[in-house]
Amino acid sequence: MNAQLKESVSFNLETVVEQIKPEWRNEFRRFVDSGDASDEFLAYLDSSEEGKKAVEQAFNAQADALTGLADALRSLQTESVCTEVAKPAEAASAKVTEAVEDLLQLPPEQGKQAVEKAASTLGASLRQDQHSRLQAVAQTLSKALAKVAVNE
């Protein structure tokens, strides 16, 4: 498993939240989740070294999780090329499974953020002609997972 992805799994948002004054903790979670914040909360962050440090830790952890996911997804291509000609689909399947399992280890909020950021990074890094293929891959994964969920 990618070392950066392993590190992101161990990140705990609640540990960082404890650095924030209790009255601002829900606002902090919202800020980390969506980037939305009230003017009052932003003023608190401007005046609080602990708040600035907590935001930095949370965003760095998210960036690390995204980097790890992007690296794992990129390695699908490079490692599949190195795999036997008869087994590229198996290698890709194993990498996708590993990446999804790692995401499931994150708290739901962080997992959602990591997926959204990975999608954004992939969208920005792919050539325009690859976007429809990416969409098809995502739809195939979604349909396959829906079938698994129905069969359980």
Summary of the structure (lengths in Angstrom):
residues: 152
radius of gyration: 18.3
end to end distance: 27.5
largest distance: 59.4
contacts: 402
relative contact order: 0.12
helix: 84%
strand: 0%
